[in-house]
């Protein structure tokens, strides 16, 4: 029974897709009506603005990562001499 339902729903979905692609209502394909309504009700300016904000945020994040990576690589490494190490060992020995 479940397989039969699957076949029926799949056939309906395929049929609807074919109708939307090649069918005609008043001489125009249904997808043209859908696109017209989408443009009329969804404000493309908002979509473009959000897209621009996302690009700006991504660029800012890339700059931050690049800047911190370059600073970390450019920072000099600490070099502890043998004299410094001996002094630290003496301090530790005194505390014990």
SVG drawing of the C-alpha trace seen along z (x, -y; Angstrom):
<svg xmlns="http://www.w3.org/2000/svg" viewBox="-7 -48 81 50">
<polyline fill="none" stroke="black" stroke-width="0.4" points="0.0,0.0 2.9,-2.4 4.6,-1.7 1.4,-2.4 1.0,-5.8 4.6,-6.6 4.0,-5.9 0.8,-8.0 2.4,-11.0 5.5,-10.8 3.3,-10.7 1.3,-13.7 4.5,-15.7 5.9,-14.8 2.7,-15.7 2.5,-19.1 6.1,-19.8 5.4,-19.1 2.3,-21.2 4.2,-24.1 7.0,-23.8 5.0,-23.5 1.3,-24.1 -0.4,-27.3 -3.0,-29.5 -4.4,-32.3 -1.5,-31.9 1.3,-32.1 3.1,-29.4 2.3,-29.2 6.0,-29.9 5.6,-33.3 2.7,-34.1 4.8,-32.9 7.7,-35.0 5.6,-38.1 4.0,-37.6 7.4,-37.0 8.7,-40.3 5.6,-42.1 5.5,-40.9 9.1,-40.2 11.1,-43.3 14.4,-42.7 16.0,-45.7 15.8,-43.9 17.3,-40.8 20.2,-42.7 20.8,-44.7 21.0,-41.5 23.3,-40.0 25.5,-43.1 25.6,-42.9 26.7,-39.3 29.4,-40.1 30.7,-42.9 30.6,-40.7 32.5,-38.0 35.2,-40.4 35.6,-41.9 36.0,-38.4 38.6,-37.5 40.5,-40.7 40.5,-40.1 41.8,-36.5 44.5,-37.6 45.5,-40.5 45.8,-38.4 47.6,-35.6 50.2,-38.0 50.7,-39.6 51.2,-36.3 53.7,-35.3 55.6,-38.6 55.8,-38.6 59.3,-37.7 59.6,-34.4 60.9,-34.4 64.4,-33.1 65.4,-31.9 69.1,-31.7 70.8,-29.2 71.4,-31.9 67.7,-32.8 66.8,-29.1 69.3,-28.7 67.9,-31.7 64.4,-30.3 65.6,-26.9 67.1,-28.7 63.9,-30.5 61.9,-27.3 64.4,-25.5 64.1,-28.3 60.3,-27.9 60.5,-24.2"/>
</svg>
